[in-house]
Amino acid sequence: MPPRKEAYGGGCVQNWLENLLPENRLDLEAIARDTSGDLKACSTRNPLRMLEKIGEDCAGAIQVVRGERLEAVLNAGGIDPVSDADVEKMIREVRLGRAVAGRLPGSSQGRFSLAGAQRKTALRRLGDGSWGIPYGMEPTTHIMKPPITGMPGQVEGEHFCLRLCRATGLSAASSEVLEFGLETVICVERFDRLIAGNEKVVRVHVEDMCQALSVPPSRKYQSDGGPGATEICGEVLSRSVRADADRETFMQAMVTNWVLMGTDAHAKNYSVFVLPGAERPAAALAPLYDVNTFAPYPEASWNKGTMSMSVGGKYVFSQIHERHWRTACDRAGFFPAEGAEWLEKVIFDIREKAPAVAGKIIEEGLNPEWMKKLSSITSRRCEKVLSTLFPLKTYSFIEDYCPSEETNVETETPQPQP
């Protein structure tokens, strides 16, 4: 929430708490109905009661505990080891919507609240690489997400996008693709957890941009009345201890999502570390997460698909041009010394790094044909965007995997829009 001297209440607190919860309606209803163990039924409209059931491990440094459990949580804590077969069962139950994230069937341990629309679970990675379910004061360290139904290759796509972000200089969450029996997940290392001395894991406080701006999760998209780049950079990142660098990083992330056709880069998919300050809390942009591409799927369209946040007033991918990026950067308070060359360099760097990122992932054993497709689509899109934005320039690109006719890139681009 925005820092102020007066206490918060009402809708602001409600919004902040709701942003800690999952968004899937069926999952919320299942959590509300759950009366296993010591749990009591509650209303989905009461986020505090919901979090009392699953909020002993939340995003950031937050733990929500019922009063009668407080002493047990504060004075106890541990990790229940689980086998790969147990993890497979957990992931399958979560993917099918049959279990609360973090719990094995019949167990009351694992009271984890994992925000967002995509189903997921969380675990603690142990020193020997095995997994466990933490409880009490012990936090989780990794989030595991099975693929979204109807989107084959989605977890591999997110892994590619996160690796590509890091290759181009952006800070992004570390990830890997893991298989547990018949279940495949993207496993993301939590950046809101820190390993201190003696391998003790501590929570680090973060808030997503909806929490930071007191916006409910139902308004996470700018087109639904949620925050855009201007609000995020002006009202949140202006408080950062590295404000100029964070504004540049945020705008670079938006450009990256543009060429990747990342249609889900809304306000909940950006976060800030909340740091203690002498007079008021300070902030710092957290690593990127949940970066993905819609480009390889048949329904994808550069001419119809939209950004989650507008760029100079434009949402449709193909209607965004250099002048719109210039306007967006101005409104965000980011004024690159290179001018338009900054945008050109960002796109060119994505084009040049994509093949190597895909090649490295192929070496790690992931589906080579899918990685080649992701690399090729990304490369062709960057080339097309560069030729549209900077028609008087010529470029020499490193070799990519596939010929352009095998990619899902439209052959026509509309004329520039006013």
Contacts in CASP RR format, 6 or more apart in sequence:
PFRMAT RR
TARGET T0000
AUTHOR 0000-0000-0000
METHOD contacts of the structure
MODEL  1
MPPRKEAYGGGCVQNWLENLLPENRLDLEAIARDTSGDLKACSTRNPLRM
LEKIGEDCAGAIQVVRGERLEAVLNAGGIDPVSDADVEKMIREVRLGRAV
AGRLPGSSQGRFSLAGAQRKTALRRLGDGSWGIPYGMEPTTHIMKPPITG
MPGQVEGEHFCLRLCRATGLSAASSEVLEFGLETVICVERFDRLIAGNEK
VVRVHVEDMCQALSVPPSRKYQSDGGPGATEICGEVLSRSVRADADRETF
MQAMVTNWVLMGTDAHAKNYSVFVLPGAERPAAALAPLYDVNTFAPYPEA
SWNKGTMSMSVGGKYVFSQIHERHWRTACDRAGFFPAEGAEWLEKVIFDI
REKAPAVAGKIIEEGLNPEWMKKLSSITSRRCEKVLSTLFPLKTYSFIED
YCPSEETNVETETPQPQP
1 8 0 8 1.000
1 12 0 8 1.000
1 13 0 8 1.000
1 16 0 8 1.000
1 207 0 8 1.000
1 211 0 8 1.000
1 212 0 8 1.000
1 214 0 8 1.000
2 212 0 8 1.000
2 213 0 8 1.000
2 214 0 8 1.000
2 235 0 8 1.000
3 280 0 8 1.000
3 281 0 8 1.000
8 16 0 8 1.000
11 214 0 8 1.000
12 214 0 8 1.000
14 47 0 8 1.000
14 216 0 8 1.000
15 210 0 8 1.000
15 211 0 8 1.000
15 214 0 8 1.000
15 215 0 8 1.000
15 216 0 8 1.000
15 217 0 8 1.000
16 207 0 8 1.000
16 211 0 8 1.000
16 214 0 8 1.000
17 47 0 8 1.000
17 48 0 8 1.000
17 51 0 8 1.000
18 47 0 8 1.000
18 216 0 8 1.000
18 217 0 8 1.000
19 115 0 8 1.000
19 207 0 8 1.000
19 208 0 8 1.000
19 210 0 8 1.000
19 211 0 8 1.000
19 216 0 8 1.000
19 217 0 8 1.000
19 268 0 8 1.000
20 47 0 8 1.000
20 51 0 8 1.000
20 55 0 8 1.000
20 58 0 8 1.000
20 59 0 8 1.000
20 62 0 8 1.000
20 64 0 8 1.000
20 113 0 8 1.000
20 115 0 8 1.000
20 211 0 8 1.000
21 28 0 8 1.000
21 47 0 8 1.000
21 50 0 8 1.000
21 51 0 8 1.000
21 54 0 8 1.000
21 113 0 8 1.000
21 115 0 8 1.000
21 217 0 8 1.000
22 28 0 8 1.000
22 31 0 8 1.000
22 101 0 8 1.000
22 113 0 8 1.000
22 114 0 8 1.000
22 115 0 8 1.000
22 116 0 8 1.000
22 117 0 8 1.000
22 119 0 8 1.000
23 115 0 8 1.000
23 116 0 8 1.000
23 117 0 8 1.000
23 217 0 8 1.000
24 116 0 8 1.000
24 117 0 8 1.000
24 119 0 8 1.000
25 44 0 8 1.000
26 97 0 8 1.000
27 97 0 8 1.000
27 119 0 8 1.000
28 44 0 8 1.000
28 50 0 8 1.000
29 44 0 8 1.000
30 97 0 8 1.000
30 100 0 8 1.000
31 44 0 8 1.000
31 50 0 8 1.000
31 53 0 8 1.000
31 54 0 8 1.000
31 100 0 8 1.000
32 41 0 8 1.000
32 42 0 8 1.000
32 43 0 8 1.000
32 44 0 8 1.000
32 50 0 8 1.000
33 41 0 8 1.000
34 41 0 8 1.000
34 53 0 8 1.000
34 100 0 8 1.000
35 41 0 8 1.000
36 106 0 8 1.000
36 108 0 8 1.000
37 108 0 8 1.000
38 69 0 8 1.000
38 108 0 8 1.000
39 53 0 8 1.000
39 108 0 8 1.000
40 53 0 8 1.000
42 49 0 8 1.000
42 50 0 8 1.000
42 52 0 8 1.000
42 53 0 8 1.000
43 49 0 8 1.000
44 50 0 8 1.000
48 64 0 8 1.000
51 58 0 8 1.000
51 64 0 8 1.000
51 113 0 8 1.000
52 64 0 8 1.000
52 65 0 8 1.000
52 66 0 8 1.000
53 111 0 8 1.000
54 100 0 8 1.000
54 101 0 8 1.000
54 111 0 8 1.000
54 112 0 8 1.000
54 113 0 8 1.000
55 62 0 8 1.000
55 63 0 8 1.000
55 64 0 8 1.000
55 65 0 8 1.000
55 111 0 8 1.000
55 112 0 8 1.000
55 113 0 8 1.000
56 63 0 8 1.000
56 64 0 8 1.000
56 65 0 8 1.000
56 73 0 8 1.000
56 110 0 8 1.000
56 111 0 8 1.000
56 112 0 8 1.000
56 135 0 8 1.000
56 136 0 8 1.000
57 63 0 8 1.000
57 110 0 8 1.000
57 111 0 8 1.000
57 112 0 8 1.000
57 113 0 8 1.000
57 122 0 8 1.000
57 134 0 8 1.000
57 139 0 8 1.000
57 140 0 8 1.000
58 64 0 8 1.000
58 112 0 8 1.000
58 113 0 8 1.000
59 113 0 8 1.000
59 114 0 8 1.000
59 115 0 8 1.000
59 192 0 8 1.000
59 206 0 8 1.000
59 207 0 8 1.000
59 208 0 8 1.000
59 271 0 8 1.000
60 192 0 8 1.000
60 203 0 8 1.000
60 204 0 8 1.000
60 205 0 8 1.000
60 206 0 8 1.000
60 207 0 8 1.000
61 192 0 8 1.000
61 203 0 8 1.000
61 204 0 8 1.000
61 205 0 8 1.000
62 203 0 8 1.000
62 205 0 8 1.000
63 73 0 8 1.000
63 137 0 8 1.000
63 203 0 8 1.000
64 113 0 8 1.000
65 73 0 8 1.000
72 136 0 8 1.000
73 136 0 8 1.000
73 137 0 8 1.000
74 137 0 8 1.000
76 135 0 8 1.000
76 136 0 8 1.000
76 137 0 8 1.000
77 134 0 8 1.000
77 135 0 8 1.000
77 136 0 8 1.000
77 137 0 8 1.000
77 138 0 8 1.000
78 134 0 8 1.000
78 135 0 8 1.000
78 136 0 8 1.000
78 138 0 8 1.000
79 124 0 8 1.000
79 126 0 8 1.000
79 132 0 8 1.000
79 133 0 8 1.000
79 134 0 8 1.000
79 135 0 8 1.000
79 138 0 8 1.000
80 107 0 8 1.000
80 109 0 8 1.000
80 132 0 8 1.000
80 133 0 8 1.000
80 134 0 8 1.000
80 135 0 8 1.000
81 126 0 8 1.000
81 130 0 8 1.000
81 131 0 8 1.000
81 132 0 8 1.000
82 90 0 8 1.000
82 104 0 8 1.000
82 123 0 8 1.000
82 131 0 8 1.000
82 132 0 8 1.000
82 133 0 8 1.000
84 131 0 8 1.000
84 180 0 8 1.000
84 181 0 8 1.000
85 180 0 8 1.000
85 181 0 8 1.000
86 104 0 8 1.000
87 123 0 8 1.000
87 131 0 8 1.000
87 144 0 8 1.000
87 180 0 8 1.000
87 183 0 8 1.000
88 180 0 8 1.000
88 181 0 8 1.000
88 182 0 8 1.000
88 183 0 8 1.000
89 104 0 8 1.000
89 105 0 8 1.000
90 99 0 8 1.000
90 102 0 8 1.000
90 103 0 8 1.000
90 104 0 8 1.000
90 121 0 8 1.000
91 121 0 8 1.000
91 144 0 8 1.000
91 146 0 8 1.000
91 180 0 8 1.000
91 183 0 8 1.000
91 185 0 8 1.000
92 182 0 8 1.000
92 183 0 8 1.000
93 99 0 8 1.000
93 105 0 8 1.000
94 101 0 8 1.000
94 102 0 8 1.000
94 119 0 8 1.000
94 120 0 8 1.000
94 121 0 8 1.000
94 146 0 8 1.000
95 119 0 8 1.000
95 146 0 8 1.000
95 183 0 8 1.000
97 119 0 8 1.000
99 105 0 8 1.000
101 112 0 8 1.000
101 113 0 8 1.000
101 114 0 8 1.000
101 119 0 8 1.000
101 120 0 8 1.000
101 121 0 8 1.000
101 122 0 8 1.000
102 110 0 8 1.000
102 111 0 8 1.000
102 112 0 8 1.000
102 121 0 8 1.000
102 122 0 8 1.000
102 123 0 8 1.000
102 133 0 8 1.000
103 109 0 8 1.000
103 110 0 8 1.000
103 111 0 8 1.000
103 133 0 8 1.000
104 133 0 8 1.000
107 133 0 8 1.000
109 133 0 8 1.000
109 135 0 8 1.000
110 133 0 8 1.000
110 134 0 8 1.000
110 135 0 8 1.000
111 135 0 8 1.000
112 121 0 8 1.000
112 122 0 8 1.000
112 140 0 8 1.000
114 120 0 8 1.000
114 121 0 8 1.000
114 122 0 8 1.000
114 143 0 8 1.000
115 208 0 8 1.000
115 217 0 8 1.000
115 268 0 8 1.000
116 217 0 8 1.000
116 268 0 8 1.000
118 145 0 8 1.000
118 148 0 8 1.000
118 290 0 8 1.000
119 145 0 8 1.000
119 146 0 8 1.000
120 143 0 8 1.000
120 144 0 8 1.000
120 145 0 8 1.000
120 146 0 8 1.000
121 143 0 8 1.000
121 144 0 8 1.000
122 140 0 8 1.000
122 142 0 8 1.000
122 143 0 8 1.000
122 144 0 8 1.000
122 190 0 8 1.000
123 131 0 8 1.000
123 132 0 8 1.000
123 133 0 8 1.000
123 140 0 8 1.000
123 141 0 8 1.000
123 142 0 8 1.000
123 144 0 8 1.000
124 131 0 8 1.000
124 132 0 8 1.000
124 133 0 8 1.000
124 134 0 8 1.000
124 138 0 8 1.000
124 139 0 8 1.000
124 140 0 8 1.000
124 141 0 8 1.000
124 142 0 8 1.000
124 201 0 8 1.000
125 131 0 8 1.000
125 132 0 8 1.000
125 141 0 8 1.000
125 142 0 8 1.000
126 132 0 8 1.000
127 199 0 8 1.000
134 140 0 8 1.000
138 201 0 8 1.000
139 193 0 8 1.000
139 201 0 8 1.000
139 202 0 8 1.000
139 203 0 8 1.000
140 190 0 8 1.000
140 193 0 8 1.000
141 189 0 8 1.000
141 190 0 8 1.000
141 193 0 8 1.000
141 201 0 8 1.000
142 187 0 8 1.000
142 188 0 8 1.000
142 189 0 8 1.000
142 190 0 8 1.000
143 187 0 8 1.000
143 188 0 8 1.000
143 190 0 8 1.000
144 178 0 8 1.000
144 185 0 8 1.000
144 186 0 8 1.000
144 187 0 8 1.000
144 188 0 8 1.000
145 155 0 8 1.000
145 158 0 8 1.000
145 185 0 8 1.000
145 186 0 8 1.000
145 188 0 8 1.000
146 155 0 8 1.000
146 183 0 8 1.000
146 184 0 8 1.000
146 185 0 8 1.000
147 153 0 8 1.000
147 154 0 8 1.000
147 155 0 8 1.000
147 184 0 8 1.000
148 154 0 8 1.000
151 297 0 8 1.000
153 367 0 8 1.000
153 370 0 8 1.000
154 292 0 8 1.000
155 177 0 8 1.000
155 184 0 8 1.000
155 185 0 8 1.000
155 186 0 8 1.000
156 177 0 8 1.000
156 186 0 8 1.000
156 361 0 8 1.000
156 366 0 8 1.000
156 367 0 8 1.000
156 370 0 8 1.000
156 371 0 8 1.000
156 374 0 8 1.000
157 292 0 8 1.000
157 293 0 8 1.000
157 296 0 8 1.000
157 370 0 8 1.000
157 374 0 8 1.000
158 175 0 8 1.000
158 186 0 8 1.000
158 290 0 8 1.000
158 291 0 8 1.000
158 292 0 8 1.000
159 175 0 8 1.000
159 176 0 8 1.000
159 177 0 8 1.000
159 186 0 8 1.000
159 361 0 8 1.000
159 366 0 8 1.000
160 293 0 8 1.000
160 357 0 8 1.000
160 358 0 8 1.000
160 361 0 8 1.000
160 371 0 8 1.000
160 374 0 8 1.000
160 375 0 8 1.000
161 260 0 8 1.000
161 291 0 8 1.000
161 292 0 8 1.000
161 293 0 8 1.000
162 172 0 8 1.000
162 173 0 8 1.000
162 174 0 8 1.000
162 175 0 8 1.000
162 188 0 8 1.000
162 288 0 8 1.000
162 289 0 8 1.000
162 291 0 8 1.000
163 172 0 8 1.000
163 175 0 8 1.000
163 357 0 8 1.000
163 360 0 8 1.000
163 361 0 8 1.000
164 256 0 8 1.000
164 260 0 8 1.000
164 350 0 8 1.000
164 353 0 8 1.000
164 354 0 8 1.000
164 357 0 8 1.000
164 378 0 8 1.000
165 172 0 8 1.000
165 253 0 8 1.000
165 256 0 8 1.000
165 288 0 8 1.000
165 291 0 8 1.000
166 172 0 8 1.000
167 353 0 8 1.000
167 356 0 8 1.000
167 357 0 8 1.000
168 252 0 8 1.000
168 256 0 8 1.000
168 346 0 8 1.000
168 349 0 8 1.000
168 350 0 8 1.000
168 353 0 8 1.000
170 249 0 8 1.000
170 252 0 8 1.000
170 253 0 8 1.000
170 256 0 8 1.000
170 288 0 8 1.000
171 249 0 8 1.000
171 285 0 8 1.000
171 286 0 8 1.000
171 287 0 8 1.000
171 288 0 8 1.000
172 287 0 8 1.000
172 288 0 8 1.000
172 289 0 8 1.000
172 291 0 8 1.000
173 188 0 8 1.000
173 189 0 8 1.000
173 190 0 8 1.000
173 191 0 8 1.000
173 287 0 8 1.000
173 288 0 8 1.000
173 289 0 8 1.000
174 188 0 8 1.000
174 189 0 8 1.000
175 186 0 8 1.000
175 187 0 8 1.000
175 188 0 8 1.000
175 189 0 8 1.000
176 186 0 8 1.000
176 187 0 8 1.000
177 184 0 8 1.000
177 185 0 8 1.000
177 186 0 8 1.000
177 187 0 8 1.000
177 366 0 8 1.000
178 184 0 8 1.000
178 185 0 8 1.000
178 186 0 8 1.000
178 187 0 8 1.000
188 289 0 8 1.000
191 204 0 8 1.000
191 206 0 8 1.000
191 286 0 8 1.000
191 287 0 8 1.000
191 289 0 8 1.000
192 203 0 8 1.000
192 204 0 8 1.000
192 205 0 8 1.000
192 206 0 8 1.000
192 286 0 8 1.000
193 201 0 8 1.000
193 202 0 8 1.000
193 203 0 8 1.000
193 204 0 8 1.000
194 201 0 8 1.000
194 202 0 8 1.000
194 203 0 8 1.000
194 204 0 8 1.000
195 201 0 8 1.000
196 202 0 8 1.000
204 273 0 8 1.000
205 273 0 8 1.000
205 274 0 8 1.000
206 271 0 8 1.000
206 272 0 8 1.000
206 273 0 8 1.000
206 274 0 8 1.000
206 286 0 8 1.000
207 271 0 8 1.000
207 272 0 8 1.000
207 274 0 8 1.000
208 267 0 8 1.000
208 268 0 8 1.000
208 269 0 8 1.000
208 270 0 8 1.000
208 271 0 8 1.000
209 215 0 8 1.000
209 227 0 8 1.000
209 232 0 8 1.000
209 236 0 8 1.000
209 267 0 8 1.000
209 268 0 8 1.000
209 270 0 8 1.000
209 271 0 8 1.000
209 272 0 8 1.000
210 216 0 8 1.000
210 217 0 8 1.000
210 219 0 8 1.000
210 220 0 8 1.000
210 226 0 8 1.000
210 227 0 8 1.000
210 267 0 8 1.000
210 268 0 8 1.000
212 235 0 8 1.000
212 236 0 8 1.000
212 272 0 8 1.000
212 283 0 8 1.000
213 227 0 8 1.000
213 231 0 8 1.000
213 232 0 8 1.000
213 235 0 8 1.000
213 236 0 8 1.000
213 267 0 8 1.000
215 226 0 8 1.000
215 227 0 8 1.000
215 267 0 8 1.000
217 268 0 8 1.000
218 224 0 8 1.000
219 225 0 8 1.000
219 226 0 8 1.000
220 226 0 8 1.000
220 266 0 8 1.000
220 267 0 8 1.000
220 268 0 8 1.000
221 266 0 8 1.000
221 267 0 8 1.000
221 308 0 8 1.000
222 228 0 8 1.000
222 266 0 8 1.000
222 267 0 8 1.000
222 308 0 8 1.000
222 309 0 8 1.000
222 310 0 8 1.000
223 306 0 8 1.000
223 310 0 8 1.000
223 315 0 8 1.000
226 267 0 8 1.000
227 235 0 8 1.000
227 267 0 8 1.000
227 309 0 8 1.000
228 267 0 8 1.000
228 309 0 8 1.000
228 310 0 8 1.000
229 250 0 8 1.000
229 251 0 8 1.000
229 254 0 8 1.000
229 309 0 8 1.000
229 310 0 8 1.000
229 311 0 8 1.000
229 328 0 8 1.000
229 331 0 8 1.000
229 332 0 8 1.000
230 328 0 8 1.000
230 331 0 8 1.000
230 332 0 8 1.000
232 250 0 8 1.000
232 267 0 8 1.000
232 270 0 8 1.000
232 332 0 8 1.000
233 247 0 8 1.000
233 250 0 8 1.000
233 251 0 8 1.000
233 331 0 8 1.000
233 332 0 8 1.000
233 333 0 8 1.000
233 334 0 8 1.000
234 332 0 8 1.000
234 333 0 8 1.000
236 272 0 8 1.000
236 283 0 8 1.000
237 243 0 8 1.000
237 246 0 8 1.000
237 247 0 8 1.000
237 250 0 8 1.000
237 272 0 8 1.000
237 283 0 8 1.000
237 285 0 8 1.000
239 280 0 8 1.000
239 281 0 8 1.000
239 282 0 8 1.000
239 283 0 8 1.000
240 246 0 8 1.000
240 272 0 8 1.000
240 282 0 8 1.000
240 283 0 8 1.000
240 284 0 8 1.000
240 285 0 8 1.000
241 275 0 8 1.000
241 282 0 8 1.000
241 283 0 8 1.000
241 284 0 8 1.000
242 284 0 8 1.000
242 285 0 8 1.000
244 334 0 8 1.000
246 284 0 8 1.000
246 285 0 8 1.000
247 332 0 8 1.000
247 333 0 8 1.000
247 334 0 8 1.000
248 334 0 8 1.000
248 336 0 8 1.000
249 285 0 8 1.000
250 270 0 8 1.000
250 285 0 8 1.000
250 332 0 8 1.000
250 334 0 8 1.000
251 328 0 8 1.000
251 329 0 8 1.000
251 332 0 8 1.000
251 334 0 8 1.000
252 346 0 8 1.000
253 265 0 8 1.000
253 270 0 8 1.000
253 288 0 8 1.000
253 291 0 8 1.000
254 265 0 8 1.000
254 307 0 8 1.000
254 309 0 8 1.000
254 311 0 8 1.000
254 328 0 8 1.000
255 325 0 8 1.000
255 343 0 8 1.000
255 346 0 8 1.000
255 347 0 8 1.000
256 291 0 8 1.000
256 346 0 8 1.000
256 350 0 8 1.000
257 265 0 8 1.000
257 291 0 8 1.000
257 307 0 8 1.000
257 308 0 8 1.000
258 307 0 8 1.000
258 311 0 8 1.000
258 317 0 8 1.000
258 320 0 8 1.000
258 385 0 8 1.000
259 347 0 8 1.000
259 350 0 8 1.000
259 378 0 8 1.000
259 381 0 8 1.000
259 382 0 8 1.000
259 385 0 8 1.000
260 291 0 8 1.000
260 292 0 8 1.000
260 293 0 8 1.000
260 295 0 8 1.000
260 378 0 8 1.000
260 381 0 8 1.000
261 293 0 8 1.000
261 294 0 8 1.000
261 295 0 8 1.000
261 300 0 8 1.000
261 302 0 8 1.000
261 305 0 8 1.000
261 317 0 8 1.000
261 381 0 8 1.000
262 291 0 8 1.000
262 292 0 8 1.000
262 293 0 8 1.000
262 294 0 8 1.000
262 295 0 8 1.000
262 307 0 8 1.000
262 308 0 8 1.000
263 294 0 8 1.000
263 305 0 8 1.000
263 306 0 8 1.000
263 307 0 8 1.000
263 308 0 8 1.000
264 290 0 8 1.000
264 292 0 8 1.000
264 308 0 8 1.000
265 290 0 8 1.000
265 291 0 8 1.000
265 307 0 8 1.000
265 308 0 8 1.000
265 309 0 8 1.000
266 308 0 8 1.000
266 309 0 8 1.000
267 309 0 8 1.000
269 289 0 8 1.000
269 290 0 8 1.000
269 291 0 8 1.000
269 308 0 8 1.000
270 285 0 8 1.000
270 286 0 8 1.000
270 288 0 8 1.000
271 285 0 8 1.000
271 286 0 8 1.000
271 289 0 8 1.000
272 283 0 8 1.000
272 284 0 8 1.000
272 285 0 8 1.000
272 286 0 8 1.000
273 283 0 8 1.000
273 284 0 8 1.000
273 285 0 8 1.000
273 286 0 8 1.000
274 281 0 8 1.000
274 282 0 8 1.000
274 283 0 8 1.000
275 281 0 8 1.000
275 282 0 8 1.000
275 283 0 8 1.000
275 284 0 8 1.000
276 282 0 8 1.000
293 374 0 8 1.000
293 377 0 8 1.000
293 378 0 8 1.000
294 300 0 8 1.000
294 305 0 8 1.000
295 374 0 8 1.000
295 377 0 8 1.000
295 378 0 8 1.000
295 381 0 8 1.000
295 408 0 8 1.000
295 409 0 8 1.000
296 370 0 8 1.000
296 373 0 8 1.000
296 374 0 8 1.000
296 377 0 8 1.000
296 408 0 8 1.000
297 408 0 8 1.000
298 408 0 8 1.000
300 408 0 8 1.000
301 410 0 8 1.000
302 317 0 8 1.000
302 318 0 8 1.000
302 381 0 8 1.000
302 409 0 8 1.000
302 410 0 8 1.000
302 413 0 8 1.000
303 316 0 8 1.000
303 317 0 8 1.000
303 318 0 8 1.000
303 410 0 8 1.000
303 412 0 8 1.000
303 413 0 8 1.000
303 414 0 8 1.000
304 316 0 8 1.000
305 316 0 8 1.000
305 317 0 8 1.000
306 315 0 8 1.000
306 316 0 8 1.000
306 317 0 8 1.000
307 314 0 8 1.000
307 315 0 8 1.000
307 316 0 8 1.000
307 317 0 8 1.000
307 320 0 8 1.000
310 328 0 8 1.000
311 320 0 8 1.000
311 324 0 8 1.000
311 325 0 8 1.000
311 327 0 8 1.000
311 328 0 8 1.000
312 320 0 8 1.000
312 324 0 8 1.000
312 325 0 8 1.000
312 327 0 8 1.000
312 328 0 8 1.000
312 331 0 8 1.000
313 324 0 8 1.000
313 327 0 8 1.000
313 328 0 8 1.000
314 320 0 8 1.000
314 324 0 8 1.000
314 417 0 8 1.000
318 413 0 8 1.000
318 414 0 8 1.000
319 414 0 8 1.000
319 417 0 8 1.000
321 388 0 8 1.000
321 389 0 8 1.000
321 416 0 8 1.000
321 417 0 8 1.000
322 340 0 8 1.000
322 343 0 8 1.000
322 389 0 8 1.000
322 390 0 8 1.000
325 343 0 8 1.000
326 339 0 8 1.000
326 340 0 8 1.000
329 335 0 8 1.000
329 336 0 8 1.000
336 342 0 8 1.000
336 343 0 8 1.000
338 345 0 8 1.000
340 389 0 8 1.000
340 390 0 8 1.000
343 389 0 8 1.000
344 386 0 8 1.000
344 389 0 8 1.000
344 390 0 8 1.000
344 393 0 8 1.000
347 382 0 8 1.000
347 385 0 8 1.000
347 386 0 8 1.000
347 389 0 8 1.000
348 382 0 8 1.000
348 386 0 8 1.000
348 395 0 8 1.000
350 378 0 8 1.000
350 382 0 8 1.000
351 378 0 8 1.000
351 379 0 8 1.000
351 382 0 8 1.000
351 383 0 8 1.000
351 386 0 8 1.000
351 397 0 8 1.000
352 397 0 8 1.000
352 398 0 8 1.000
354 374 0 8 1.000
354 375 0 8 1.000
354 378 0 8 1.000
354 379 0 8 1.000
354 382 0 8 1.000
354 400 0 8 1.000
355 375 0 8 1.000
355 379 0 8 1.000
355 398 0 8 1.000
355 399 0 8 1.000
355 400 0 8 1.000
355 401 0 8 1.000
357 375 0 8 1.000
358 371 0 8 1.000
358 372 0 8 1.000
358 374 0 8 1.000
358 375 0 8 1.000
358 401 0 8 1.000
359 371 0 8 1.000
359 375 0 8 1.000
361 371 0 8 1.000
362 368 0 8 1.000
362 371 0 8 1.000
362 372 0 8 1.000
372 401 0 8 1.000
372 402 0 8 1.000
373 402 0 8 1.000
373 406 0 8 1.000
373 407 0 8 1.000
375 400 0 8 1.000
375 401 0 8 1.000
375 402 0 8 1.000
376 400 0 8 1.000
376 401 0 8 1.000
376 402 0 8 1.000
376 404 0 8 1.000
376 406 0 8 1.000
376 407 0 8 1.000
377 407 0 8 1.000
377 408 0 8 1.000
377 409 0 8 1.000
379 397 0 8 1.000
379 400 0 8 1.000
380 400 0 8 1.000
380 404 0 8 1.000
380 407 0 8 1.000
380 409 0 8 1.000
381 409 0 8 1.000
383 395 0 8 1.000
383 397 0 8 1.000
384 409 0 8 1.000
384 413 0 8 1.000
386 393 0 8 1.000
386 395 0 8 1.000
388 413 0 8 1.000
END
